Amino acid sequence: MEKIWFLLYNVILVPLQYIFFQTARHFNKKISDGIRGRKGQTERIRQALASVAPIRKRILFHCVSVGEWEQALPVISRLKREMPTVFIIVDFFSPSGYLYVKEHPDVDLIVYLPFDSYFRARSFLRLIKPDLFIVVKHDIWPNHLYAAKHLRIPAILIDANLPASSRRIAPLVAQFNRSVYDEFQYIFPVSEQDKERFLKIFLYPDRLFVTGDTRYDQVFNRGQKALISPPLMIFSHTGIVFIAGSIWPADEKHIIPAVIELHKKYPDVNIILVPHEINEGHLSTIESEMQLASIGSKRWSEISKTGSTPECVVIIDAVGLLVKLYSQSDIVYVGGSFSSGVHNVMEPGILGKPVIFGPRYTNSFEAGELIKCGGGFSVTDAQDIVTIVSQFIENPGERAKAGSRARQLIRQNLGAADKIIQYIKEFYDIIPKIHSN
């Protein structure tokens, strides 16, 4: 049956994928950038590997984009600590991830994953010759797994999740996925519930090991760095700081009226607005809303030149500051949850902040867990936001309790990277085992 699915995939789906990408490149800059970035890559890889000693172990990580990179990083860093000579290659399918990372001290080579034809995949893996192929989360490309099996390269799936609503376990699709997931030697789901669902497409319970989610480890590491780094000079006056991070226009329909109301009630409260996408039109719209409400605001690019501002609303027009801003805030709203789904709620959680988000949070397991433990709060409109933020402004004890519960939830889920490394040690002769006397 595997051969039938292999033929159907390569005869029908692979040509359709090729046609799609070649057509879409003319309309989608990201796809166009990805196609251009892959040109000449074989020679670049060959040159990069030319001086690598054959005895050095090589591990290839596949990440579709930035989110999966963040999950891979704790495992990569731990591997480098355990075995500094290991040669780490990370491939990305999306230029978003490739361009975001560019280089990292724990990574020896960053490349694009070739498009998923069997011969491209086989040539790619024969060139790199990895001792282990690690796929992160759920970006599964069948021909790369088929080629890895034929080349006797072990493949594992880490941070594996499979929601109950996933189409991967729909009846007909599940039959195809069984032939694909069968190529993994081991799968490491993030939870027992995910493990049970994986048994529908991976029929080997003795090769499924629950390790948790490495995002907790990465969020913890980022939080620790934010806490020890110098603070950003933003407001020239002290006071409680409310931040709305990664907000989309759908969030702003509720956040902006809430900010206006909160400013009327608490004129001394400082407010930080962090749009998810930064463009001049969007920033100007937010500024106009503030101006119409007679609320003074400043952009971060203006403040960074002078050091601080007496205004009580700051609009962030730069990237890479969010975790640091969370660490300097008292109450956090995380965006995305009035549109497609909430963004990372763990980042403010590990920093001990109460986390507020909108009604669409089922994409985030952690958001639901934060609600259960009393560290997270879902809102449905501007008035809900005003009510919850007001409670935390007026009751610092309750604010501290909620933040503590959020931090504890993240802390108790740490350790996934350590578990994955232990299994790699146990199953593969890549990291030398240290025997105690």
Secondary structure by P-SEA (a helix, b strand, c coil): caaaaaaaaaaccaaaaaaaaaaaccccaaaaaaaaaacaaaaaaaaaaccccccbbbbbbbbccaaaaaaaaaaaaaaaaacccbbbbbbbccaaaaaaccccccccbbbbbccccaaaaaaaaaaacccbbbbccccccaaaaaaaaaacbbbbbcccccccccccccaaaaaaaaaacccccbbbbccaaaaaaacccccccccccccccaaaaaaaaaaaaaaacccccccccccbbbbbccccccccccaaaaaaaaaaacccbbbbbbbccccaaaaaaaaaaaaaacbbbbcaaaaaacccccccbbbbcccccaaaaaaaccbbbbccccccccccaaaaaaaccbbbbcccccccaaaaaaaaaccbbbbccaaaaaaaaaaaaacaaaaaaaaaaaaaaaaaaccaaaaaaaaaaacccccbbbbcc
